[in-house]
Amino acid sequence: MAGLKLQTKSADKILYGIKFPWDDKATLIQMLGLQAASSTTNTRASSAVNLKQGVLHTSGSRSETFVVDSYWTIGDKIHDGIKRAVVQDAAVGIWRMDFNEATLDANGQIVSVPAEFGMAKPNGLPETEAVNNLLHANITYNIDGNTQDGVLNVAELDPQLLADGLKMFDFAHNTDIGGDTTTTPTTGTTTTTTGK
């Protein structure tokens, strides 16, 4: 095994995105989850044919699933969208993005990211009763057909996906935290607005 270089990836940089079929075409891809229970599973069906001298095994079609820990707050778009998809038996668009292999510009900013895409039907929407925890559920998304490999531009992603997903693990500068405080000279009042 001399000279063999093992490549590892950071699971923190693999994010899942979602878009619903009733969304506007211009709607950006939103974050579905930060982590997966088993990520993607890619299995092939098999069947056995009994012959006189033994059993012949044949391979069938492939079946793919994404098993994602999906996060939301009650009443938000992701929760309501998944619930509607389950009720209507509708397929949603799912992307598995690997930011370990993202393309960067000269300033180190992400330009594009490789992704797998598939139309999938969620297997259900468990209503979790979280105690001092995030509202989330481990949902299996059954892919219709097979996933396709491609590349997403950052402009296609909801900025909050990068902020909540990747920047959770980034170093912050002083300008990344805090709000903007301005003083009005005539009244002497101070107005505070939220920051980034």
Biotite code that builds the C-alpha atoms (Angstrom):
import biotite.structure as struc

atoms = struc.array([
    struc.Atom([0.000, 0.000, 0.000], chain_id="A", res_id=1, res_name="MET", atom_name="CA", element="C"),
    struc.Atom([3.046, 2.244, -0.240], chain_id="A", res_id=2, res_name="ALA", atom_name="CA", element="C"),
    struc.Atom([2.349, 5.477, -2.081], chain_id="A", res_id=3, res_name="GLY", atom_name="CA", element="C"),
    struc.Atom([-1.417, 5.161, -1.684], chain_id="A", res_id=4, res_name="LEU", atom_name="CA", element="C"),
    struc.Atom([-2.939, 8.504, -0.782], chain_id="A", res_id=5, res_name="LYS", atom_name="CA", element="C"),
    struc.Atom([-6.286, 8.339, 0.987], chain_id="A", res_id=6, res_name="LEU", atom_name="CA", element="C"),
    struc.Atom([-8.697, 11.183, 0.334], chain_id="A", res_id=7, res_name="GLN", atom_name="CA", element="C"),
    struc.Atom([-11.079, 12.273, 3.051], chain_id="A", res_id=8, res_name="THR", atom_name="CA", element="C"),
    struc.Atom([-13.948, 14.728, 2.851], chain_id="A", res_id=9, res_name="LYS", atom_name="CA", element="C"),
    struc.Atom([-15.531, 16.967, 5.442], chain_id="A", res_id=10, res_name="SER", atom_name="CA", element="C"),
    struc.Atom([-19.138, 15.947, 6.033], chain_id="A", res_id=11, res_name="ALA", atom_name="CA", element="C"),
    struc.Atom([-19.791, 19.516, 7.226], chain_id="A", res_id=12, res_name="ASP", atom_name="CA", element="C"),
    struc.Atom([-19.374, 20.699, 3.628], chain_id="A", res_id=13, res_name="LYS", atom_name="CA", element="C"),
    struc.Atom([-22.023, 18.429, 2.134], chain_id="A", res_id=14, res_name="ILE", atom_name="CA", element="C"),
    struc.Atom([-25.374, 20.212, 2.128], chain_id="A", res_id=15, res_name="LEU", atom_name="CA", element="C"),
    struc.Atom([-28.806, 19.344, 0.784], chain_id="A", res_id=16, res_name="TYR", atom_name="CA", element="C"),
    struc.Atom([-31.068, 21.753, -1.063], chain_id="A", res_id=17, res_name="GLY", atom_name="CA", element="C"),
    struc.Atom([-34.749, 21.596, -2.007], chain_id="A", res_id=18, res_name="ILE", atom_name="CA", element="C"),
    struc.Atom([-37.216, 23.243, -4.367], chain_id="A", res_id=19, res_name="LYS", atom_name="CA", element="C"),
    struc.Atom([-40.926, 22.538, -4.673], chain_id="A", res_id=20, res_name="PHE", atom_name="CA", element="C"),
    struc.Atom([-42.811, 22.075, -7.969], chain_id="A", res_id=21, res_name="PRO", atom_name="CA", element="C"),
    struc.Atom([-45.186, 24.945, -7.125], chain_id="A", res_id=22, res_name="TRP", atom_name="CA", element="C"),
    struc.Atom([-42.323, 27.399, -6.533], chain_id="A", res_id=23, res_name="ASP", atom_name="CA", element="C"),
    struc.Atom([-41.732, 30.166, -9.048], chain_id="A", res_id=24, res_name="ASP", atom_name="CA", element="C"),
    struc.Atom([-39.025, 29.307, -11.582], chain_id="A", res_id=25, res_name="LYS", atom_name="CA", element="C"),
    struc.Atom([-36.889, 32.176, -10.289], chain_id="A", res_id=26, res_name="ALA", atom_name="CA", element="C"),
    struc.Atom([-37.024, 30.879, -6.694], chain_id="A", res_id=27, res_name="THR", atom_name="CA", element="C"),
    struc.Atom([-33.571, 29.966, -5.384], chain_id="A", res_id=28, res_name="LEU", atom_name="CA", element="C"),
    struc.Atom([-32.617, 26.568, -3.958], chain_id="A", res_id=29, res_name="ILE", atom_name="CA", element="C"),
    struc.Atom([-33.153, 26.512, -0.178], chain_id="A", res_id=30, res_name="GLN", atom_name="CA", element="C"),
    struc.Atom([-31.315, 24.478, 2.445], chain_id="A", res_id=31, res_name="MET", atom_name="CA", element="C"),
    struc.Atom([-33.045, 21.243, 3.395], chain_id="A", res_id=32, res_name="LEU", atom_name="CA", element="C"),
    struc.Atom([-30.523, 19.806, 5.834], chain_id="A", res_id=33, res_name="GLY", atom_name="CA", element="C"),
    struc.Atom([-27.016, 20.028, 7.221], chain_id="A", res_id=34, res_name="LEU", atom_name="CA", element="C"),
    struc.Atom([-26.422, 16.329, 7.561], chain_id="A", res_id=35, res_name="GLN", atom_name="CA", element="C"),
    struc.Atom([-27.665, 12.997, 6.398], chain_id="A", res_id=36, res_name="ALA", atom_name="CA", element="C"),
    struc.Atom([-28.222, 9.743, 8.217], chain_id="A", res_id=37, res_name="ALA", atom_name="CA", element="C"),
    struc.Atom([-26.872, 7.613, 5.395], chain_id="A", res_id=38, res_name="SER", atom_name="CA", element="C"),
    struc.Atom([-26.527, 10.300, 2.722], chain_id="A", res_id=39, res_name="SER", atom_name="CA", element="C"),
    struc.Atom([-27.338, 8.579, -0.551], chain_id="A", res_id=40, res_name="THR", atom_name="CA", element="C"),
    struc.Atom([-28.046, 4.904, -1.011], chain_id="A", res_id=41, res_name="THR", atom_name="CA", element="C"),
    struc.Atom([-27.736, 3.388, -4.449], chain_id="A", res_id=42, res_name="ASN", atom_name="CA", element="C"),
    struc.Atom([-28.938, -0.207, -4.603], chain_id="A", res_id=43, res_name="THR", atom_name="CA", element="C"),
    struc.Atom([-29.797, -2.561, -7.426], chain_id="A", res_id=44, res_name="ARG", atom_name="CA", element="C"),
    struc.Atom([-32.715, -4.943, -7.298], chain_id="A", res_id=45, res_name="ALA", atom_name="CA", element="C"),
    struc.Atom([-31.913, -8.596, -7.927], chain_id="A", res_id=46, res_name="SER", atom_name="CA", element="C"),
    struc.Atom([-33.914, -11.668, -8.687], chain_id="A", res_id=47, res_name="SER", atom_name="CA", element="C"),
    struc.Atom([-33.168, -15.388, -8.597], chain_id="A", res_id=48, res_name="ALA", atom_name="CA", element="C"),
    struc.Atom([-34.048, -17.888, -11.309], chain_id="A", res_id=49, res_name="VAL", atom_name="CA", element="C"),
    struc.Atom([-34.087, -21.523, -10.202], chain_id="A", res_id=50, res_name="ASN", atom_name="CA", element="C"),
    struc.Atom([-32.345, -23.808, -12.711], chain_id="A", res_id=51, res_name="LEU", atom_name="CA", element="C"),
    struc.Atom([-31.804, -27.551, -12.557], chain_id="A", res_id=52, res_name="LYS", atom_name="CA", element="C"),
    struc.Atom([-28.180, -27.236, -11.560], chain_id="A", res_id=53, res_name="GLN", atom_name="CA", element="C"),
    struc.Atom([-28.370, -24.153, -9.374], chain_id="A", res_id=54, res_name="GLY", atom_name="CA", element="C"),
    struc.Atom([-29.720, -20.647, -8.999], chain_id="A", res_id=55, res_name="VAL", atom_name="CA", element="C"),
    struc.Atom([-29.004, -17.870, -11.484], chain_id="A", res_id=56, res_name="LEU", atom_name="CA", element="C"),
    struc.Atom([-29.020, -14.358, -10.041], chain_id="A", res_id=57, res_name="HIS", atom_name="CA", element="C"),
    struc.Atom([-29.885, -11.449, -12.308], chain_id="A", res_id=58, res_name="THR", atom_name="CA", element="C"),
    struc.Atom([-29.623, -7.720, -11.684], chain_id="A", res_id=59, res_name="SER", atom_name="CA", element="C"),
    struc.Atom([-32.577, -5.417, -11.984], chain_id="A", res_id=60, res_name="GLY", atom_name="CA", element="C"),
    struc.Atom([-32.954, -1.657, -12.035], chain_id="A", res_id=61, res_name="SER", atom_name="CA", element="C"),
    struc.Atom([-31.213, 0.699, -9.625], chain_id="A", res_id=62, res_name="ARG", atom_name="CA", element="C"),
    struc.Atom([-33.028, 2.382, -6.757], chain_id="A", res_id=63, res_name="SER", atom_name="CA", element="C"),
    struc.Atom([-31.733, 5.597, -5.163], chain_id="A", res_id=64, res_name="GLU", atom_name="CA", element="C"),
    struc.Atom([-32.703, 7.356, -1.954], chain_id="A", res_id=65, res_name="THR", atom_name="CA", element="C"),
    struc.Atom([-31.464, 10.387, -0.015], chain_id="A", res_id=66, res_name="PHE", atom_name="CA", element="C"),
    struc.Atom([-31.869, 9.982, 3.753], chain_id="A", res_id=67, res_name="VAL", atom_name="CA", element="C"),
    struc.Atom([-31.625, 13.508, 5.137], chain_id="A", res_id=68, res_name="VAL", atom_name="CA", element="C"),
    struc.Atom([-32.025, 15.021, 8.587], chain_id="A", res_id=69, res_name="ASP", atom_name="CA", element="C"),
    struc.Atom([-34.341, 17.835, 7.530], chain_id="A", res_id=70, res_name="SER", atom_name="CA", element="C"),
    struc.Atom([-34.601, 20.991, 9.671], chain_id="A", res_id=71, res_name="TYR", atom_name="CA", element="C"),
    struc.Atom([-37.347, 23.585, 9.909], chain_id="A", res_id=72, res_name="TRP", atom_name="CA", element="C"),
    struc.Atom([-39.479, 25.724, 12.151], chain_id="A", res_id=73, res_name="THR", atom_name="CA", element="C"),
    struc.Atom([-43.205, 24.967, 12.322], chain_id="A", res_id=74, res_name="ILE", atom_name="CA", element="C"),
    struc.Atom([-45.046, 27.008, 9.743], chain_id="A", res_id=75, res_name="GLY", atom_name="CA", element="C"),
    struc.Atom([-42.060, 27.795, 7.559], chain_id="A", res_id=76, res_name="ASP", atom_name="CA", element="C"),
    struc.Atom([-41.851, 27.104, 3.835], chain_id="A", res_id=77, res_name="LYS", atom_name="CA", element="C"),
    struc.Atom([-39.839, 23.860, 4.124], chain_id="A", res_id=78, res_name="ILE", atom_name="CA", element="C"),
    struc.Atom([-42.165, 22.280, 6.710], chain_id="A", res_id=79, res_name="HIS", atom_name="CA", element="C"),
    struc.Atom([-45.337, 23.272, 4.872], chain_id="A", res_id=80, res_name="ASP", atom_name="CA", element="C"),
    struc.Atom([-43.866, 22.305, 1.506], chain_id="A", res_id=81, res_name="GLY", atom_name="CA", element="C"),
    struc.Atom([-42.865, 18.800, 2.591], chain_id="A", res_id=82, res_name="ILE", atom_name="CA", element="C"),
    struc.Atom([-46.270, 18.320, 4.232], chain_id="A", res_id=83, res_name="LYS", atom_name="CA", element="C"),
    struc.Atom([-48.012, 19.369, 1.025], chain_id="A", res_id=84, res_name="ARG", atom_name="CA", element="C"),
    struc.Atom([-45.757, 17.070, -1.054], chain_id="A", res_id=85, res_name="ALA", atom_name="CA", element="C"),
    struc.Atom([-46.650, 14.093, 1.165], chain_id="A", res_id=86, res_name="VAL", atom_name="CA", element="C"),
    struc.Atom([-50.392, 14.850, 1.019], chain_id="A", res_id=87, res_name="VAL", atom_name="CA", element="C"),
    struc.Atom([-50.397, 15.398, -2.744], chain_id="A", res_id=88, res_name="GLN", atom_name="CA", element="C"),
    struc.Atom([-47.890, 12.600, -3.484], chain_id="A", res_id=89, res_name="ASP", atom_name="CA", element="C"),
    struc.Atom([-45.756, 15.176, -5.304], chain_id="A", res_id=90, res_name="ALA", atom_name="CA", element="C"),
    struc.Atom([-42.073, 14.926, -6.212], chain_id="A", res_id=91, res_name="ALA", atom_name="CA", element="C"),
    struc.Atom([-39.735, 17.693, -5.056], chain_id="A", res_id=92, res_name="VAL", atom_name="CA", element="C"),
    struc.Atom([-36.347, 18.698, -6.436], chain_id="A", res_id=93, res_name="GLY", atom_name="CA", element="C"),
    struc.Atom([-33.441, 17.573, -4.226], chain_id="A", res_id=94, res_name="ILE", atom_name="CA", element="C"),
    struc.Atom([-29.787, 18.581, -4.632], chain_id="A", res_id=95, res_name="TRP", atom_name="CA", element="C"),
    struc.Atom([-26.815, 17.021, -2.818], chain_id="A", res_id=96, res_name="ARG", atom_name="CA", element="C"),
    struc.Atom([-24.045, 19.632, -2.948], chain_id="A", res_id=97, res_name="MET", atom_name="CA", element="C"),
    struc.Atom([-20.417, 18.804, -2.148], chain_id="A", res_id=98, res_name="ASP", atom_name="CA", element="C"),
    struc.Atom([-18.608, 22.003, -1.162], chain_id="A", res_id=99, res_name="PHE", atom_name="CA", element="C"),
    struc.Atom([-15.406, 19.993, -0.602], chain_id="A", res_id=100, res_name="ASN", atom_name="CA", element="C"),
    struc.Atom([-14.987, 20.260, -4.378], chain_id="A", res_id=101, res_name="GLU", atom_name="CA", element="C"),
    struc.Atom([-16.327, 23.787, -4.900], chain_id="A", res_id=102, res_name="ALA", atom_name="CA", element="C"),
    struc.Atom([-14.699, 26.063, -7.498], chain_id="A", res_id=103, res_name="THR", atom_name="CA", element="C"),
    struc.Atom([-13.289, 29.281, -6.022], chain_id="A", res_id=104, res_name="LEU", atom_name="CA", element="C"),
    struc.Atom([-12.468, 32.643, -7.609], chain_id="A", res_id=105, res_name="ASP", atom_name="CA", element="C"),
    struc.Atom([-9.239, 34.593, -7.098], chain_id="A", res_id=106, res_name="ALA", atom_name="CA", element="C"),
    struc.Atom([-10.558, 36.018, -3.811], chain_id="A", res_id=107, res_name="ASN", atom_name="CA", element="C"),
    struc.Atom([-11.427, 32.601, -2.382], chain_id="A", res_id=108, res_name="GLY", atom_name="CA", element="C"),
    struc.Atom([-15.181, 33.064, -2.857], chain_id="A", res_id=109, res_name="GLN", atom_name="CA", element="C"),
    struc.Atom([-17.271, 30.108, -4.019], chain_id="A", res_id=110, res_name="ILE", atom_name="CA", element="C"),
    struc.Atom([-18.274, 30.339, -7.679], chain_id="A", res_id=111, res_name="VAL", atom_name="CA", element="C"),
    struc.Atom([-19.834, 26.937, -8.323], chain_id="A", res_id=112, res_name="SER", atom_name="CA", element="C"),
    struc.Atom([-20.310, 23.577, -6.643], chain_id="A", res_id=113, res_name="VAL", atom_name="CA", element="C"),
    struc.Atom([-20.765, 20.055, -8.028], chain_id="A", res_id=114, res_name="PRO", atom_name="CA", element="C"),
    struc.Atom([-24.104, 18.490, -7.165], chain_id="A", res_id=115, res_name="ALA", atom_name="CA", element="C"),
    struc.Atom([-26.340, 15.493, -7.683], chain_id="A", res_id=116, res_name="GLU", atom_name="CA", element="C"),
    struc.Atom([-29.947, 16.230, -8.584], chain_id="A", res_id=117, res_name="PHE", atom_name="CA", element="C"),
    struc.Atom([-33.054, 14.107, -8.475], chain_id="A", res_id=118, res_name="GLY", atom_name="CA", element="C"),
    struc.Atom([-36.826, 14.430, -8.293], chain_id="A", res_id=119, res_name="MET", atom_name="CA", element="C"),
    struc.Atom([-37.897, 12.681, -5.119], chain_id="A", res_id=120, res_name="ALA", atom_name="CA", element="C"),
    struc.Atom([-40.965, 11.860, -3.075], chain_id="A", res_id=121, res_name="LYS", atom_name="CA", element="C"),
    struc.Atom([-40.588, 12.228, 0.708], chain_id="A", res_id=122, res_name="PRO", atom_name="CA", element="C"),
    struc.Atom([-41.749, 9.127, 2.586], chain_id="A", res_id=123, res_name="ASN", atom_name="CA", element="C"),
    struc.Atom([-43.547, 11.133, 5.265], chain_id="A", res_id=124, res_name="GLY", atom_name="CA", element="C"),
    struc.Atom([-43.403, 14.081, 7.632], chain_id="A", res_id=125, res_name="LEU", atom_name="CA", element="C"),
    struc.Atom([-42.946, 13.027, 11.260], chain_id="A", res_id=126, res_name="PRO", atom_name="CA", element="C"),
    struc.Atom([-44.095, 15.737, 13.659], chain_id="A", res_id=127, res_name="GLU", atom_name="CA", element="C"),
    struc.Atom([-41.300, 15.724, 16.221], chain_id="A", res_id=128, res_name="THR", atom_name="CA", element="C"),
    struc.Atom([-41.725, 17.127, 19.702], chain_id="A", res_id=129, res_name="GLU", atom_name="CA", element="C"),
    struc.Atom([-38.261, 18.509, 20.296], chain_id="A", res_id=130, res_name="ALA", atom_name="CA", element="C"),
    struc.Atom([-37.258, 19.409, 23.845], chain_id="A", res_id=131, res_name="VAL", atom_name="CA", element="C"),
    struc.Atom([-34.496, 22.029, 23.839], chain_id="A", res_id=132, res_name="ASN", atom_name="CA", element="C"),
    struc.Atom([-33.586, 20.903, 20.334], chain_id="A", res_id=133, res_name="ASN", atom_name="CA", element="C"),
    struc.Atom([-34.051, 21.814, 16.696], chain_id="A", res_id=134, res_name="LEU", atom_name="CA", element="C"),
    struc.Atom([-37.246, 20.709, 15.019], chain_id="A", res_id=135, res_name="LEU", atom_name="CA", element="C"),
    struc.Atom([-36.074, 18.100, 12.567], chain_id="A", res_id=136, res_name="HIS", atom_name="CA", element="C"),
    struc.Atom([-36.962, 14.722, 11.166], chain_id="A", res_id=137, res_name="ALA", atom_name="CA", element="C"),
    struc.Atom([-35.050, 11.971, 9.451], chain_id="A", res_id=138, res_name="ASN", atom_name="CA", element="C"),
    struc.Atom([-36.833, 11.733, 6.094], chain_id="A", res_id=139, res_name="ILE", atom_name="CA", element="C"),
    struc.Atom([-36.191, 9.327, 3.242], chain_id="A", res_id=140, res_name="THR", atom_name="CA", element="C"),
    struc.Atom([-36.530, 10.927, -0.186], chain_id="A", res_id=141, res_name="TYR", atom_name="CA", element="C"),
    struc.Atom([-37.165, 8.229, -2.804], chain_id="A", res_id=142, res_name="ASN", atom_name="CA", element="C"),
    struc.Atom([-35.632, 9.299, -6.117], chain_id="A", res_id=143, res_name="ILE", atom_name="CA", element="C"),
    struc.Atom([-37.759, 8.910, -9.245], chain_id="A", res_id=144, res_name="ASP", atom_name="CA", element="C"),
    struc.Atom([-35.445, 7.318, -11.808], chain_id="A", res_id=145, res_name="GLY", atom_name="CA", element="C"),
    struc.Atom([-31.766, 8.108, -11.197], chain_id="A", res_id=146, res_name="ASN", atom_name="CA", element="C"),
    struc.Atom([-29.893, 11.161, -9.947], chain_id="A", res_id=147, res_name="THR", atom_name="CA", element="C"),
    struc.Atom([-27.944, 13.273, -12.428], chain_id="A", res_id=148, res_name="GLN", atom_name="CA", element="C"),
    struc.Atom([-24.548, 14.880, -11.855], chain_id="A", res_id=149, res_name="ASP", atom_name="CA", element="C"),
    struc.Atom([-24.075, 18.558, -12.629], chain_id="A", res_id=150, res_name="GLY", atom_name="CA", element="C"),
    struc.Atom([-22.759, 21.907, -11.404], chain_id="A", res_id=151, res_name="VAL", atom_name="CA", element="C"),
    struc.Atom([-24.640, 24.692, -9.594], chain_id="A", res_id=152, res_name="LEU", atom_name="CA", element="C"),
    struc.Atom([-23.646, 28.357, -9.695], chain_id="A", res_id=153, res_name="ASN", atom_name="CA", element="C"),
    struc.Atom([-23.765, 30.247, -6.393], chain_id="A", res_id=154, res_name="VAL", atom_name="CA", element="C"),
    struc.Atom([-26.350, 32.582, -7.947], chain_id="A", res_id=155, res_name="ALA", atom_name="CA", element="C"),
    struc.Atom([-28.800, 29.640, -7.974], chain_id="A", res_id=156, res_name="GLU", atom_name="CA", element="C"),
    struc.Atom([-28.544, 29.136, -4.185], chain_id="A", res_id=157, res_name="LEU", atom_name="CA", element="C"),
    struc.Atom([-30.414, 30.992, -1.460], chain_id="A", res_id=158, res_name="ASP", atom_name="CA", element="C"),
    struc.Atom([-27.791, 33.163, 0.325], chain_id="A", res_id=159, res_name="PRO", atom_name="CA", element="C"),
    struc.Atom([-29.130, 31.828, 3.636], chain_id="A", res_id=160, res_name="GLN", atom_name="CA", element="C"),
    struc.Atom([-28.060, 28.329, 2.546], chain_id="A", res_id=161, res_name="LEU", atom_name="CA", element="C"),
    struc.Atom([-24.439, 29.440, 2.548], chain_id="A", res_id=162, res_name="LEU", atom_name="CA", element="C"),
    struc.Atom([-24.836, 31.520, 5.695], chain_id="A", res_id=163, res_name="ALA", atom_name="CA", element="C"),
    struc.Atom([-26.520, 28.800, 7.757], chain_id="A", res_id=164, res_name="ASP", atom_name="CA", element="C"),
    struc.Atom([-24.734, 25.862, 6.207], chain_id="A", res_id=165, res_name="GLY", atom_name="CA", element="C"),
    struc.Atom([-21.115, 26.627, 5.396], chain_id="A", res_id=166, res_name="LEU", atom_name="CA", element="C"),
    struc.Atom([-20.515, 29.749, 7.470], chain_id="A", res_id=167, res_name="LYS", atom_name="CA", element="C"),
    struc.Atom([-21.483, 27.887, 10.623], chain_id="A", res_id=168, res_name="MET", atom_name="CA", element="C"),
    struc.Atom([-18.015, 26.382, 10.415], chain_id="A", res_id=169, res_name="PHE", atom_name="CA", element="C"),
    struc.Atom([-16.127, 29.497, 9.209], chain_id="A", res_id=170, res_name="ASP", atom_name="CA", element="C"),
    struc.Atom([-13.977, 31.979, 11.082], chain_id="A", res_id=171, res_name="PHE", atom_name="CA", element="C"),
    struc.Atom([-15.707, 35.304, 11.728], chain_id="A", res_id=172, res_name="ALA", atom_name="CA", element="C"),
    struc.Atom([-14.208, 38.813, 11.637], chain_id="A", res_id=173, res_name="HIS", atom_name="CA", element="C"),
    struc.Atom([-15.416, 41.693, 13.793], chain_id="A", res_id=174, res_name="ASN", atom_name="CA", element="C"),
    struc.Atom([-17.483, 43.071, 10.890], chain_id="A", res_id=175, res_name="THR", atom_name="CA", element="C"),
    struc.Atom([-19.380, 39.777, 10.566], chain_id="A", res_id=176, res_name="ASP", atom_name="CA", element="C"),
    struc.Atom([-21.118, 40.191, 13.933], chain_id="A", res_id=177, res_name="ILE", atom_name="CA", element="C"),
    struc.Atom([-23.323, 42.988, 15.241], chain_id="A", res_id=178, res_name="GLY", atom_name="CA", element="C"),
    struc.Atom([-25.806, 45.549, 13.940], chain_id="A", res_id=179, res_name="GLY", atom_name="CA", element="C"),
    struc.Atom([-25.678, 49.026, 12.465], chain_id="A", res_id=180, res_name="ASP", atom_name="CA", element="C"),
    struc.Atom([-26.253, 51.853, 14.955], chain_id="A", res_id=181, res_name="THR", atom_name="CA", element="C"),
    struc.Atom([-26.956, 55.350, 13.653], chain_id="A", res_id=182, res_name="THR", atom_name="CA", element="C"),
    struc.Atom([-27.715, 58.504, 15.636], chain_id="A", res_id=183, res_name="THR", atom_name="CA", element="C"),
    struc.Atom([-30.109, 61.126, 14.283], chain_id="A", res_id=184, res_name="THR", atom_name="CA", element="C"),
    struc.Atom([-28.583, 64.566, 15.091], chain_id="A", res_id=185, res_name="PRO", atom_name="CA", element="C"),
    struc.Atom([-31.885, 66.484, 15.276], chain_id="A", res_id=186, res_name="THR", atom_name="CA", element="C"),
    struc.Atom([-33.670, 64.324, 17.843], chain_id="A", res_id=187, res_name="THR", atom_name="CA", element="C"),
    struc.Atom([-30.758, 62.580, 19.483], chain_id="A", res_id=188, res_name="GLY", atom_name="CA", element="C"),
    struc.Atom([-32.492, 59.227, 19.122], chain_id="A", res_id=189, res_name="THR", atom_name="CA", element="C"),
    struc.Atom([-30.614, 56.068, 18.260], chain_id="A", res_id=190, res_name="THR", atom_name="CA", element="C"),
    struc.Atom([-31.891, 53.587, 15.713], chain_id="A", res_id=191, res_name="THR", atom_name="CA", element="C"),
    struc.Atom([-30.558, 50.035, 15.669], chain_id="A", res_id=192, res_name="THR", atom_name="CA", element="C"),
    struc.Atom([-31.023, 47.680, 12.768], chain_id="A", res_id=193, res_name="THR", atom_name="CA", element="C"),
    struc.Atom([-30.059, 44.077, 12.545], chain_id="A", res_id=194, res_name="THR", atom_name="CA", element="C"),
    struc.Atom([-26.790, 43.168, 10.896], chain_id="A", res_id=195, res_name="GLY", atom_name="CA", element="C"),
    struc.Atom([-25.855, 40.411, 8.521], chain_id="A", res_id=196, res_name="LYS", atom_name="CA", element="C"),
])
